[in-house]
Amino acid sequence: MTLALSSDRAFVRATGGSRRHLVIRWTAPPRTVVEQRPAVRVGFSLDRSGSMAGQKLVLAREALLGAVALLEERDAFSIVAFDDRVELVAPLRNATAEAKAEARRAVAGIEARANTNLFRGFLTACETIAPGPGVPDGMARCMLLTDGQANAEETNPERLAAHAGALRERGIGLSTFGVGADFDEVLLRAMADAGGGNFFYVGSADQIPVVMRRELSEVLLISQRGVRARLSLPHGVSARLIGEHRVDAGDVMTVHLGDLVADEQIELVVSLQFPRDTAGVTAPLQVRIEDERGACGESTFTWTYAEGMVNDTQSRNVVADRLIGQRHADKTRLRALRLNRKGEFAEIGRMFHDLVAHIRSYAGTDPELLALIAQLTIDEREYARRMDEIGHKSRHMTSSSRIRGKETTGSASRPVRLDEE
């Protein structure tokens, strides 16, 4: 596991007002060949509302059973199906051959019904895998699959995310899967973030088995739980994450990264605003990576205050500039998607125009930054006109995953992909 820090520029203006970016790169620890992975408890929560009828439900049942097949006997699973009512299809049991066979028979009987009590559906699945007497040891993860809106019992997005966060504090993670064009991608993303897991947009029914199997494969490879980056800021410096992770602000800024897969590579970009100070004074910023077991990495980056000429003529870190530009681009795209739903197209155009002008001011002849400018010019036209739901969801998935350091599919960024192992 490694921690590396870099910045776009190393000097800050003594007269104050400099904005710099810190790039934090963290690689999660690997799994050794002889190391046995921890056992897991998986609670599957399957939407069986009326909109799931037909091929979607057929493939969702297939996906669930395919995921169960990945589990070993020391693992355990439960299955909950929900519409406006909730049914415990399979209580928590170790994943023996007998339990898997019984699950196949039970899942075959799941049929589409009425409305979508998403809250009670995922809460019930989480309760089945909660730590307690008689519950097998291991890591707990709920996997929630739905194609619709929360329209029964608790429907408030903030409270639903808060419930996911509270369950995460009890050691129960949450991954969410949105199918088709009618679910709320912002809600499912927020719930997954609060639950320390991942969100996936499943554009068509035939992708359900592939995406669910891939996520459970990654859950079985988790090497760090509850990862946090703690930033001890220099005096007077304010900080803002260019990303979508949950952040606790203060003199020590904490970024919550959730659970990480073995060898997963995470990159964070933090924007920093510096006050005035005396030339030659240094401003060190310490980054500490922690997980549930304690500290696992620490490093410091130091800026130096300088007079005008030294500051103005300093070289730039082009590699950092590229990542910083991409993160600002995805942040702008996500905001533009929210404005697009409101029809505020003029504001979208201004946002893209301002970002392009800023990147152009330092891009020089770098081909990657010039390519980013060209793409943002295209984006300005596409985002500033009304989109259909599929367009919204696919763009949201791409940018919201990338800004979290994930692949555009939502999977972990790793040197070796799971399907290549």
ZATI-355426 format. One record per residue (C-alpha): residue number from 1; residue in one letter; x, y negated, z negated. Coordinates in pm, 1 decimal, padded with zeros to 6 digits, always signed. Layout:
BEGIN
   i aa       px       py       pz
 NUM  A        X        Y        Z
...
//
This chain:
BEGIN
   i aa       px       py       pz
   1  M +00000.0 +00000.0 +00000.0
   2  T +00132.0 -00342.7 +00092.6
   3  L +00045.8 -00707.7 +00031.9
   4  A +00174.2 -00980.3 +00266.1
   5  L +00107.2 -01355.4 +00259.2
   6  S +00159.9 -01614.5 +00532.3
   7  S +00040.1 -01962.7 +00625.5
   8  D -00007.6 -02167.6 +00939.8
   9  R +00241.5 -02426.7 +00802.6
  10  A +00477.8 -02435.6 +00503.4
  11  F +00491.6 -02814.5 +00437.8
  12  V +00211.0 -03037.6 +00308.8
  13  R +00188.8 -03414.6 +00330.3
  14  A +00308.1 -03598.4 +00017.4
  15  T +00042.5 -03866.8 +00069.2
  16  G -00224.7 -03598.9 +00036.5
  17  G -00508.1 -03470.5 +00252.3
  18  S -00330.3 -03175.7 +00414.5
  19  R -00542.2 -02872.4 +00496.6
  20  R -00354.4 -02543.1 +00521.4
  21  H -00463.5 -02181.8 +00559.6
  22  L -00339.0 -01881.4 +00366.8
  23  V -00353.4 -01541.4 +00537.5
  24  I -00370.0 -01244.0 +00299.1
  25  R -00300.7 -00897.8 +00442.7
  26  W -00364.4 -00595.1 +00225.5
  27  T -00326.1 -00229.0 +00323.4
  28  A -00505.1 +00017.1 +00096.0
  29  P -00305.3 +00313.6 -00036.5
  30  P -00294.3 +00630.8 +00171.7
  31  R -00402.5 +00975.0 +00065.4
  32  T -00126.5 +01229.5 +00033.9
  33  V -00168.9 +01566.7 +00202.9
  34  V -00184.1 +01746.5 -00133.3
  35  E -00415.8 +01496.2 -00302.4
  36  Q -00771.3 +01620.0 -00340.9
  37  R -01034.7 +01358.4 -00272.0
  38  P -01275.9 +01280.8 -00552.9
  39  A -01613.7 +01450.7 -00544.6
  40  V -01902.8 +01233.4 -00426.0
  41  R -02272.9 +01205.0 -00500.7
  42  V -02470.6 +01079.0 -00201.2
  43  G -02830.2 +00961.2 -00222.3
  44  F -02993.2 +00944.2 +00120.5
  45  S -03285.5 +00699.7 +00147.5
  46  L -03482.3 +00740.8 +00472.6
  47  D -03751.2 +00504.0 +00601.3
  48  R -04053.2 +00702.9 +00720.8
  49  S -04284.4 +00406.1 +00786.1
  50  G -04505.5 +00409.9 +01093.2
  51  S -04253.5 +00228.4 +01312.6
  52  M -04009.5 +00520.1 +01269.9
  53  A -04248.2 +00758.6 +01449.2
  54  G -04116.5 +00956.7 +01744.8
  55  Q -03756.1 +00987.8 +01854.7
  56  K -03620.8 +00754.4 +01585.2
  57  L -03741.2 +00977.6 +01304.7
  58  V -03633.6 +01294.9 +01484.8
  59  L -03279.5 +01162.5 +01520.6
  60  A -03275.8 +01015.9 +01170.0
  61  R -03357.6 +01360.0 +01029.4
  62  E -03083.0 +01507.8 +01246.0
  63  A -02837.6 +01241.7 +01126.2
  64  L -02918.4 +01305.5 +00762.3
  65  L -02861.1 +01679.2 +00795.7
  66  G -02540.7 +01621.2 +00992.3
  67  A -02412.2 +01404.9 +00709.0
  68  V -02509.4 +01663.6 +00447.5
  69  A -02310.0 +01922.9 +00645.0
  70  L -01990.5 +01722.1 +00580.7
  71  L -02019.5 +01767.4 +00204.6
  72  E -01835.3 +02035.9 +00009.1
  73  E -01980.8 +02243.7 -00275.5
  74  R -01824.7 +02018.3 -00540.0
  75  D -02015.3 +01722.3 -00387.9
  76  A -02381.6 +01658.6 -00458.7
  77  F -02668.9 +01499.4 -00266.5
  78  S -03030.8 +01394.5 -00295.4
  79  I -03284.7 +01287.0 -00031.7
  80  V -03561.7 +01028.3 -00069.6
  81  A -03816.6 +00936.4 +00198.2
  82  F -04023.8 +00620.2 +00171.7
  83  D -04301.7 +00422.4 +00334.3
  84  D -04533.8 +00237.8 +00093.4
  85  R -04491.3 +00545.8 -00126.2
  86  V -04169.5 +00718.6 -00227.2
  87  E -04108.4 +01092.9 -00217.2
  88  L -03812.3 +01279.7 -00365.7
  89  V -03762.5 +01524.9 -00078.8
  90  A -03456.3 +01692.6 -00232.4
  91  P -03347.0 +01637.3 -00595.5
  92  L -02977.3 +01596.2 -00674.8
  93  R -02793.8 +01925.6 -00627.8
  94  N -02443.0 +02038.0 -00548.2
  95  A -02395.0 +02082.0 -00173.4
  96  T -02401.2 +02461.0 -00167.7
  97  A -02507.1 +02658.5 +00138.6
  98  E -02838.6 +02732.2 -00033.5
  99  A -02900.6 +02362.1 -00112.3
 100  K -02822.4 +02262.6 +00246.4
 101  A -03062.5 +02527.0 +00382.2
 102  E -03339.3 +02405.4 +00150.3
 103  A -03269.6 +02048.3 +00258.7
 104  R -03312.0 +02146.0 +00624.1
 105  R -03655.4 +02289.8 +00549.2
 106  A -03759.2 +01988.6 +00340.4
 107  V -03634.5 +01727.3 +00587.2
 108  A -03825.8 +01895.2 +00871.9
 109  G -04145.4 +01799.1 +00690.0
 110  I -04073.9 +01425.5 +00677.9
 111  E -04331.9 +01245.9 +00893.8
 112  A -04395.6 +00878.5 +00973.2
 113  R -04661.6 +00705.0 +00766.2
 114  A -04741.8 +00347.9 +00654.0
 115  N -04558.1 +00030.5 +00537.2
 116  T -04198.2 -00019.9 +00414.4
 117  N -04129.2 -00027.6 +00039.7
 118  L -03757.5 -00066.2 +00099.0
 119  F -03692.4 -00173.7 -00260.6
 120  R -03843.5 +00133.9 -00423.4
 121  G -03695.9 +00362.1 -00155.7
 122  F -03333.3 +00264.3 -00214.4
 123  L -03379.5 +00220.7 -00591.6
 124  T -03516.6 +00573.6 -00629.2
 125  A -03227.5 +00720.0 -00428.4
 126  C -02980.0 +00528.9 -00646.5
 127  E -03146.1 +00651.6 -00964.5
 128  T -03103.3 +01013.6 -00854.3
 129  I -02724.8 +00972.6 -00828.8
 130  A -02673.3 +00748.6 -01133.2
 131  P -02420.5 +00873.2 -01391.0
 132  G -02577.4 +01055.6 -01680.6
 133  P -02611.5 +01386.4 -01867.6
 134  G -02615.4 +01683.7 -01632.7
 135  V -02510.0 +01473.0 -01332.4
 136  P -02201.0 +01606.1 -01145.7
 137  D -01888.4 +01391.0 -01169.5
 138  G -01773.2 +01182.4 -00874.5
 139  M -01820.4 +00863.6 -00678.0
 140  A -02181.7 +00762.2 -00605.3
 141  R -02301.6 +00610.5 -00276.0
 142  C -02655.7 +00545.6 -00152.3
 143  M -02711.4 +00546.6 +00225.5
 144  L -03023.0 +00350.9 +00325.5
 145  L -03162.4 +00379.4 +00680.2
 146  T -03454.6 +00162.6 +00794.6
 147  D -03598.1 +00006.3 +01109.0
 148  G -03825.7 -00248.2 +00944.0
 149  Q -03875.5 -00533.4 +00700.2
 150  A -03922.3 -00501.7 +00325.3
 151  N -04299.2 -00559.5 +00305.5
 152  A -04412.1 -00388.1 -00014.7
 153  E -04340.7 -00448.2 -00385.6
 154  E -04010.5 -00645.1 -00406.7
 155  T -03950.1 -00831.2 -00077.7
 156  N -03732.6 -01129.8 -00182.0
 157  P -03390.9 -01096.1 -00007.0
 158  E -03190.6 -01254.8 -00290.7
 159  R -03347.3 -01031.0 -00553.3
 160  L -03297.7 -00720.7 -00339.0
 161  A -02928.3 -00805.5 -00301.1
 162  A -02907.6 -00874.9 -00674.7
 163  H -03046.7 -00526.7 -00747.2
 164  A -02781.5 -00377.9 -00518.9
 165  G -02515.1 -00574.1 -00706.6
 166  A -02643.5 -00458.0 -01044.4
 167  L -02636.4 -00097.4 -00929.0
 168  R -02280.3 -00148.3 -00804.8
 169  E -02185.0 -00256.4 -01157.2
 170  R -02316.6 +00082.4 -01271.0
 171  G -02086.3 +00255.9 -01021.0
 172  I -02339.5 +00314.7 -00741.6
 173  G -02237.2 +00182.8 -00398.5
 174  L -02471.1 +00109.2 -00107.5
 175  S -02434.1 +00138.3 +00269.9
 176  T -02719.1 +00019.9 +00494.4
 177  F -02823.5 +00113.2 +00847.8
 178  G -03060.7 -00103.7 +01051.7
 179  V -03220.7 +00060.7 +01355.9
 180  G -03371.8 -00114.6 +01657.2
 181  A -03494.0 -00474.8 +01680.8
 182  D -03734.7 -00527.7 +01389.8
 183  F -03526.2 -00500.8 +01069.8
 184  D -03369.0 -00795.4 +00881.5
 185  E -02995.4 -00782.9 +00953.8
 186  V -02915.0 -01063.1 +00708.7
 187  L -03090.3 -00876.9 +00425.4
 188  L -02926.2 -00540.4 +00496.7
 189  R -02583.6 -00704.2 +00527.5
 190  A -02632.5 -00888.8 +00196.4
 191  M -02743.7 -00571.0 +00020.5
 192  A -02444.4 -00375.4 +00150.8
 193  D -02204.2 -00653.8 +00051.1
 194  A -02349.8 -00668.9 -00300.1
 195  G -02338.6 -00290.1 -00317.9
 196  G -01971.5 -00270.7 -00220.6
 197  G -02045.3 -00073.0 +00096.8
 198  N -02094.5 -00137.4 +00468.0
 199  F -02376.2 -00248.0 +00697.9
 200  F -02434.1 -00095.9 +01042.6
 201  Y -02650.5 -00210.9 +01328.9
 202  V -02784.1 +00091.3 +01519.7
 203  G -02902.3 -00046.0 +01851.1
 204  S -03071.9 +00268.3 +01977.4
 205  A -03207.8 +00585.4 +01822.3
 206  D -02948.9 +00810.9 +01984.9
 207  Q -02672.3 +00631.5 +01790.9
 208  I -02817.3 +00718.5 +01449.2
 209  P -02639.5 +01055.5 +01399.6
 210  V -02301.8 +00920.0 +01516.1
 211  V -02307.7 +00608.8 +01297.2
 212  M -02430.2 +00781.2 +00980.7
 213  R -02181.1 +01066.3 +01014.9
 214  R -01897.9 +00817.5 +01071.7
 215  E -01985.1 +00620.1 +00759.2
 216  L -02002.7 +00927.0 +00536.7
 217  S -01669.8 +01042.2 +00681.2
 218  E -01521.1 +00712.3 +00564.1
 219  V -01684.5 +00736.7 +00221.8
 220  L -01504.8 +01068.8 +00180.9
 221  L -01174.2 +00889.0 +00254.1
 222  I -01210.9 +00599.5 +00006.6
 223  S -00886.1 +00545.0 -00184.0
 224  Q -00971.6 +00221.5 -00371.4
 225  R -01292.4 +00121.6 -00546.3
 226  G -01405.6 -00222.3 -00652.1
 227  V -01113.2 -00403.8 -00488.1
 228  R -01067.3 -00774.0 -00569.0
 229  A -00820.1 -01038.5 -00454.3
 230  R -00749.3 -01294.2 -00729.0
 231  L -00595.4 -01625.5 -00617.4
 232  S -00431.5 -01847.9 -00882.4
 233  L -00453.0 -02190.8 -00717.0
 234  P -00195.0 -02470.6 -00753.2
 235  H -00307.6 -02767.2 -00963.7
 236  G -00550.2 -02992.4 -00778.8
 237  V -00584.8 -02761.7 -00476.5
 238  S -00934.3 -02660.8 -00365.8
 239  A -00999.1 -02339.3 -00172.7
 240  R -01268.0 -02196.8 +00055.5
 241  L -01282.5 -01847.8 +00204.1
 242  I -01328.6 -01837.1 +00582.7
 243  G -01533.7 -01522.5 +00556.2
 244  E -01847.1 -01363.0 +00415.5
 245  H -01719.8 -01170.0 +00111.2
 246  R -01866.4 -01253.6 -00228.9
 247  V -01649.9 -01513.5 -00403.2
 248  D -01624.1 -01627.3 -00765.0
 249  A -01488.7 -01983.4 -00762.7
 250  G -01260.2 -02151.9 -01016.1
 251  D -00891.2 -02209.9 -01087.6
 252  V -00860.2 -01836.7 -01025.1
 253  M -01063.7 -01764.0 -00712.9
 254  T -01184.0 -01402.3 -00686.4
 255  V -01277.4 -01241.4 -00354.3
 256  H -01467.7 -00912.2 -00385.8
 257  L -01364.2 -00663.8 -00115.3
 258  G -01566.6 -00358.4 -00222.1
 259  D -01445.4 -00003.4 -00160.8
 260  L -01158.5 +00054.4 +00083.3
 261  V -01071.2 +00360.0 +00290.4
 262  A -00722.3 +00513.0 +00277.5
 263  D -00481.8 +00298.4 +00485.5
 264  E -00754.8 +00040.6 +00553.2
 265  Q -00611.9 -00294.4 +00659.9
 266  I -00789.8 -00607.6 +00533.0
 267  E -00704.9 -00963.6 +00638.3
 268  L -00844.8 -01265.0 +00452.7
 269  V -00819.8 -01630.2 +00556.0
 270  V -00848.2 -01900.0 +00288.9
 271  S -00865.9 -02272.7 +00369.5
 272  L -00682.3 -02494.7 +00116.5
 273  Q -00707.2 -02870.6 +00061.0
 274  F -00398.6 -03031.2 -00100.8
 275  P -00392.8 -03353.2 -00308.2
 276  R -00108.6 -03606.5 -00295.7
 277  D +00218.6 -03537.6 -00480.5
 278  T +00590.3 -03620.0 -00472.6
 279  A +00807.4 -03505.9 -00180.3
 280  G +01006.8 -03198.8 -00277.9
 281  V +00750.1 -03071.9 -00529.3
 282  T +00640.7 -02713.5 -00462.7
 283  A +00288.5 -02567.7 -00480.3
 284  P +00296.1 -02191.0 -00541.1
 285  L -00016.5 -01979.6 -00499.7
 286  Q -00019.2 -01631.6 -00651.2
 287  V -00233.4 -01349.9 -00509.1
 288  R -00306.3 -01041.0 -00716.5
 289  I -00489.2 -00736.7 -00579.8
 290  E -00683.9 -00529.8 -00832.9
 291  D -00918.2 -00233.6 -00825.0
 292  E -01106.9 -00036.2 -01087.0
 293  R -00779.2 +00110.1 -01213.4
 294  G -00608.1 -00228.1 -01256.4
 295  A -00345.6 -00434.3 -01071.5
 296  C -00196.1 -00278.1 -00758.8
 297  G -00022.9 -00564.5 -00572.7
 298  E +00104.5 -00915.8 -00636.7
 299  S +00278.2 -01181.8 -00427.1
 300  T +00325.5 -01560.6 -00411.5
 301  F +00331.5 -01808.9 -00123.7
 302  T +00481.8 -02153.7 -00184.7
 303  W +00420.5 -02477.9 +00006.2
 304  T +00648.6 -02780.9 -00026.3
 305  Y +00538.9 -03145.7 -00027.4
 306  A +00722.7 -03351.2 +00236.8
 307  E +00737.2 -03703.1 +00380.0
 308  G +00558.9 -03780.3 +00707.5
 309  M +00828.6 -03690.0 +00962.9
 310  V +00919.1 -03355.3 +00804.3
 311  N +00552.5 -03263.5 +00776.5
 312  D +00463.5 -03383.2 +01127.5
 313  T +00745.8 -03201.3 +01309.3
 314  Q +00728.7 -02866.1 +01128.3
 315  S +00680.2 -02549.6 +01333.1
 316  R +00355.2 -02351.9 +01328.1
 317  N +00302.9 -01982.4 +01261.1
 318  V +00136.6 -01877.8 +01587.1
 319  V +00038.6 -01530.7 +01460.9
 320  A -00142.9 -01690.1 +01166.8
 321  D -00298.4 -01954.1 +01395.8
 322  R -00454.8 -01682.0 +01611.4
 323  L -00623.9 -01505.9 +01320.0
 324  I -00732.3 -01836.0 +01163.9
 325  G -00885.9 -01946.0 +01493.8
 326  Q -01073.6 -01617.8 +01528.6
 327  R -01212.3 -01641.4 +01175.5
 328  H -01333.1 -01998.9 +01227.0
 329  A -01489.3 -01884.5 +01555.4
 330  D -01681.2 -01600.8 +01389.9
 331  K -01788.4 -01826.2 +01102.7
 332  T -01925.0 -02071.5 +01361.1
 333  R -02100.7 -01792.4 +01552.3
 334  L -02277.3 -01669.5 +01237.7
 335  R -02394.0 -02019.6 +01152.7
 336  A -02505.0 -02068.1 +01513.2
 337  L -02717.5 -01752.2 +01493.3
 338  R -02900.7 -01891.7 +01190.7
 339  L -02958.4 -02222.3 +01369.5
 340  N -03067.4 -02040.9 +01685.3
 341  R -03362.3 -01886.8 +01500.3
 342  K -03466.5 -02239.9 +01396.9
 343  G -03429.9 -02374.3 +01750.3
 344  E -03162.2 -02629.0 +01649.1
 345  F -02975.3 -02597.1 +01978.5
 346  A -02819.4 -02944.7 +01984.4
 347  E -02646.2 -02881.8 +01650.8
 348  I -02512.1 -02549.9 +01784.2
 349  G -02359.2 -02729.7 +02080.9
 350  R -02191.6 -02986.2 +01853.5
 351  M -02045.6 -02713.0 +01631.9
 352  F -01883.8 -02525.3 +01918.5
 353  H -01763.0 -02848.9 +02080.4
 354  D -01591.4 -02960.3 +01757.7
 355  L -01427.4 -02621.5 +01700.6
 356  V -01295.3 -02605.7 +02057.2
 357  A -01147.1 -02955.4 +02021.4
 358  H -00976.8 -02859.5 +01695.7
 359  I -00820.9 -02537.6 +01829.8
 360  R -00712.8 -02716.7 +02148.3
 361  S -00524.7 -02972.8 +01934.3
 362  Y -00268.7 -02709.3 +01827.6
 363  A -00306.9 -02423.3 +02078.2
 364  G -00033.2 -02547.7 +02312.9
 365  T +00030.5 -02282.1 +02578.8
 366  D -00040.9 -01978.4 +02360.1
 367  P -00240.6 -01737.4 +02582.2
 368  E -00448.0 -01589.1 +02297.1
 369  L -00559.3 -01926.4 +02165.8
 370  L -00637.7 -02046.5 +02519.2
 371  A -00844.1 -01730.6 +02573.3
 372  L -01031.1 -01801.7 +02248.9
 373  I -01107.2 -02156.1 +02368.3
 374  A -01242.4 -02016.9 +02696.4
 375  Q -01465.2 -01769.0 +02511.2
 376  L -01598.0 -02036.1 +02275.2
 377  T -01688.6 -02250.8 +02576.5
 378  I -01899.0 -01960.4 +02705.5
 379  D -02043.8 -01901.8 +02357.1
 380  E -02154.5 -02264.0 +02337.1
 381  R -02387.7 -02207.1 +02631.7
 382  E -02512.7 -01864.0 +02517.5
 383  Y -02583.5 -01950.4 +02153.0
 384  A -02751.2 -02283.1 +02235.6
 385  R -03047.5 -02114.4 +02402.3
 386  R -03310.4 -01881.7 +02260.2
 387  M -03198.8 -01520.2 +02209.6
 388  D -03398.5 -01200.3 +02182.0
 389  E -03371.1 -00985.3 +01868.6
 390  I -03122.9 -00739.5 +02017.9
 391  G -02896.5 -01030.9 +02112.1
 392  H -02915.6 -01168.0 +01757.9
 393  K -02843.4 -00836.7 +01592.2
 394  S -02557.2 -00725.6 +01815.4
 395  R -02381.0 -01063.2 +01782.9
 396  H -02441.5 -01070.0 +01407.2
 397  M -02293.8 -00721.2 +01372.0
 398  T -01982.3 -00810.2 +01572.0
 399  S -01899.1 -01137.2 +01395.5
 400  S -02003.9 -01037.9 +01043.7
 401  S -01792.0 -00720.3 +01064.9
 402  R -01488.0 -00892.0 +01214.1
 403  I -01492.5 -01175.2 +00960.1
 404  R -01471.9 -00910.8 +00685.5
 405  G -01166.0 -00751.3 +00843.0
 406  K -01362.9 -00455.2 +00981.6
 407  E -01387.6 -00317.9 +01333.0
 408  T -01673.8 -00468.7 +01532.7
 409  T -01863.4 -00140.4 +01476.1
 410  G -01848.3 -00196.3 +01099.0
 411  S -01593.4 +00079.7 +01041.3
 412  A -01267.1 +00032.3 +00852.2
 413  S -00968.2 -00108.7 +01039.0
 414  R -00702.0 +00160.9 +01012.1
 415  P -00385.2 +00259.3 +01203.4
 416  V -00543.3 +00595.9 +01294.1
 417  R -00912.1 +00613.9 +01371.7
 418  L -01121.1 +00881.9 +01205.1
 419  D -01217.4 +01043.9 +01534.9
 420  E -00847.5 +01080.4 +01622.9
 421  E -00755.7 +01276.6 +01310.5
//
